[in-house]
Amino acid sequence: MTSDLLRGRQITTAVLLGTYGCAIALVPATPSKLLLAAPLLLIPLMWWTAGSPNRWLLGFIAAAWLLPPLPFHLGSAGPHPAILLAAIGVFAGLLTCLQWRIRIDLLSGSLLLLFATLLVSCLAALAYSGAEIAAAALTRVLLFGISVYSFVYVRDGPFELGNKGRTTLIRVIFWAAVGSAVLACLDFYFQFSTAPGHSVQYIWLDADVYRRAQGVFYEASTLGSLCVFVITLAMAAFLQPAFVVLPKWALLTGTVPLVIALVMSYSRGSLVSLGVAIVCLLAMKGRWSQWKRGIGVAITALALSGIGAVFLSPALARAAWMRIAASMEYFSTAPNAVLSGRLSTWTTLANFIFDEPGRMLFGVGFKTLSLTGVSGTPLIADNAYLSAFIETGVIGFVALIALNVMILVRGYRAARSVDTNRSFLGMWIFSFWMGETVQMLSGDLLTYWRVLPVFFCIAALADREVP
C-alpha cells in the first residue's frame, strides 16, 4: 500500500514537472521563459542554502564573479543571477535571526550612516530629477545594500567562523577570482559579444582596435579591483606562511592569470592600487627575510605573467607598457590628457558645487550625475569622493571618509594581533584598502556591487570578535 502511494506521488510529480516544462517551452519570449523557470531553480537552491548559514555567501561569490548578466534588459542593464543569491541570503538571515549579535561601533556606524545617506539622497533625486531617475538611484542604493548586509552578516550574524568556514570562504574567493580572470583573458583574446548594459571601452593598437578585458563584469575597472584584491591575498599568504589556506604552487599559478587580466583590463588606477597594496604589505612585514620572500614571489609572478601577456597579445603588452611610461612622463605637462579628461570633468563639477552650494547638504541623488543634466550635462565623476559629496551631500562624504579610516584602523589593529588568522586577514584588508582609497580618486568603488560585498566580508572577518 505504501509503495503504491509513493509510486503514485512520483508519477504525479513527474506529470506536473513535464507539464510545467512544456508550458515554459511554449512561451515565445526568452525573458518569460526564464521567469517561469525561476521557481524550478529557486526551490532546490533555497533548500541547499538552508543547510548552512555560509552557503548563500559562497554561492553569491561564485555567481557574481563567474556568471554574466542575463541576456535581456531590465532597466539600463541585464539583471544578474547573483541578486537571487543575495535575496536568499536575506532569507537565511531571517531563519537565524536569534543568532545575530549586532555591534554598533565606529566601523559599523559609519557604514550604516553611509547607507542611510544614500537612501536619503533618493528623495533629492526625486525632487531634482523625477520619479524615473529616483527609482534608478534607489536600485543602485539597494545594490550597495548587499555589501552592508554582507558585512553585518559575517561580523555580527550567523556566519560560521571556524577554521573550515574561514578557509572555505577564502578558497572560494581565490578560485572564483582565478576563473573570472581566465574568462576575462578569453574575452579579450576572442572579443566575445558584450552583455546588455556593459560599458564598452576600447584599446587602439597598431594593428586593430580591441575592447578592454572586462570578463563577466559591467566594466573593466571592476575586473581590475577584483584582480588587485586576490593578488594581495596571494602576496599576504606568501609573507605570512603560518597561515596555510592554499598550497604555494596554487597561489603562484593562480596569480598569473590574475596579473594578465589586470594588464588586459588596461586600468591604470588598479595598477596604482596594486602598487600601494604591495608597498603596504612589505612595510608591515619589516624583516628582510620576509621582504626577500615577497619580492621574489612578486618578481616570479610578474615574469610569468609578462611572458603570458606577450604570448597572448604582444601588441597589448607593448601598448600597456608605453601607456604607463607616457603617463609618468607627461603627467606634469598634460595631466588632463593623462587622466583621460578627468580634470575637465572635475572642474565642471567643482563649478557646480560653487554655483549650487545649497544642494550639497543632501546631495542631488546617488548615481544621478550620469543620468541627468543636473550639473549642466550628464557626467561620470570618476572619483568616489567627489561623487559622494555631490550626490549624497556633506554627510555622505563624511561617512565615506569615516568608513575608509575605520576599515584601515581596524585592519591594522587585526594585522598586529597575535592570532594568526586575524593577523593575516588584517594585513590583507589593510593593504588592499590602502590601495582602494587611492583608486577611489579615479573611480567610484561604491558602484562595484559584485565585488564590494566580498571586500566587506574580509573586513568583517578581520574585525569579528573571537569567542
Buried (B, 14 or more C-beta within 10 A) or exposed (E): EEEEEEEEEEEEEEEEEEEBEEEBEEBEEEBEBBEBBEEEEEEEBBEEBBEBBBBBBBBBBBBBBBBBBBEBEBEEBBBBBBBBBBBBBBEBBEEBEEEEEEEEEEBBBBBBBBBBBBBBBBBBBBEBBEEEBBEBBBBBBBBBBBBBBBBBBBBBBBBEBEEEBBBBBBBBBBBBBBBBBBBBBBBBBEEBEBBBBBBEBEBEBEEEEBBBBBBBBBBBBBBBBBBBBBBBBBBBBBBBEEBEBBEEEBBBBBBBBBBBBBBBBBBBBBBBBBEBBBEBBBEBBEEEEBBEBBEEBBEEBEEBBBEBBBEBBEBBBBBBEEBBEEBEEEEEEEEEEBBEEBBEBBEBBEEBBEEEEEBBEBBBBBBBBEBBEBBEEEBBBBBBBBBBBBBBBBBBBBBBBBBBBBBBBBBBBBBEBEEEBBBBBBBBBBBBBBBBBBBBBBBBBBBBBBBBBBBBBBBBBBBBEEE
